[in-house]
């Protein structure tokens, strides 16, 4: 969040503070390799998330997750059904 108190709409953790990026890396490192989506799929999912009205400060307001974590999981699904595991 900026000093003005405004929320960062359509932001991912990678767009926010370095501390948030470390947290993301910790979460992503916890996903087993066999449970991870291919990087191209993750990026496709995140592009969809960036255009979603529910993305605020790297969090999906529909489910409360960090979208980068959900997008990285092979069997992940969007709670708004904009993408799912079928896009692999």
C-alpha positions as CSV (number, residue, x, y, z in Angstrom):
1,X,0.0,0.0,0.0
2,X,1.3,3.5,-0.8
3,X,1.8,6.2,1.8
4,X,-1.5,7.8,0.7
5,X,-3.4,4.8,1.9
6,X,-4.5,3.8,-1.5
7,X,-4.7,0.1,-2.4
8,X,-2.6,-1.3,-5.2
9,X,-5.2,-2.7,-7.6
10,X,-4.1,-5.3,-10.1
11,X,-0.8,-5.8,-8.3
12,X,1.0,-9.1,-7.8
13,X,3.4,-9.8,-4.9
14,X,6.3,-9.4,-7.4
15,X,5.1,-5.8,-7.9
16,X,5.1,-4.9,-4.2
17,X,7.8,-4.5,-1.5
18,X,10.9,-6.7,-1.4
19,X,9.7,-8.2,1.9
20,X,6.5,-9.4,0.1
21,X,8.6,-11.0,-2.6
22,X,10.6,-13.0,0.0
23,X,7.3,-14.3,1.4
24,X,6.2,-15.3,-2.1
25,X,9.4,-17.2,-2.7
26,X,9.0,-19.0,0.6
27,X,5.5,-20.1,-0.4
28,X,6.5,-21.1,-3.9
29,X,9.5,-23.1,-2.6
30,X,7.1,-25.1,-0.4
31,X,5.3,-26.4,-3.5
32,X,6.7,-29.8,-4.6
33,X,8.0,-29.9,-8.1
34,X,5.4,-32.4,-9.2
35,X,2.7,-30.2,-8.0
36,X,3.8,-27.0,-9.8
37,X,2.3,-25.8,-13.0
38,X,4.7,-25.1,-15.9
39,X,6.0,-21.5,-15.9
40,X,4.2,-20.6,-19.1
41,X,0.9,-21.7,-17.6
42,X,1.6,-19.7,-14.4
43,X,2.3,-16.6,-16.5
44,X,-0.9,-17.1,-18.5
45,X,-2.9,-17.5,-15.4
46,X,-1.4,-14.4,-13.8
47,X,-2.1,-12.3,-16.9
48,X,-5.8,-13.3,-16.5
49,X,-5.6,-12.4,-12.8
50,X,-4.1,-9.0,-13.5
51,X,-7.2,-8.1,-15.6
52,X,-9.6,-9.3,-12.9
53,X,-11.6,-6.9,-10.8
54,X,-11.1,-9.1,-7.7
55,X,-7.3,-8.6,-7.6
56,X,-6.2,-6.2,-4.9
57,X,-2.8,-6.0,-3.3
58,X,-1.7,-9.4,-4.7
59,X,-4.8,-11.0,-3.1
60,X,-7.9,-12.5,-4.7
61,X,-10.9,-10.9,-3.0
62,X,-13.0,-13.9,-4.1
63,X,-11.1,-16.4,-2.0
64,X,-8.4,-14.6,-0.1
65,X,-5.4,-16.3,-1.6
66,X,-2.2,-14.8,-3.0
67,X,-2.9,-15.3,-6.7
68,X,0.8,-16.1,-7.5
69,X,0.6,-19.0,-5.2
70,X,-2.7,-20.4,-6.5
71,X,-1.5,-19.9,-10.1
72,X,1.7,-21.9,-9.4
73,X,-0.2,-25.0,-8.3
74,X,-0.7,-27.5,-11.2
75,X,-4.3,-28.3,-10.0
76,X,-5.1,-24.7,-9.0
77,X,-8.3,-23.1,-10.0
78,X,-9.6,-19.6,-10.2
79,X,-12.6,-19.2,-7.8
80,X,-14.2,-17.0,-10.5
81,X,-13.7,-19.8,-13.1
82,X,-11.5,-17.6,-15.3
83,X,-8.9,-20.3,-15.5
84,X,-8.4,-23.8,-14.1
85,X,-6.2,-26.9,-14.3
86,X,-7.7,-27.7,-17.7
87,X,-5.5,-25.0,-19.2
88,X,-2.3,-27.1,-18.8
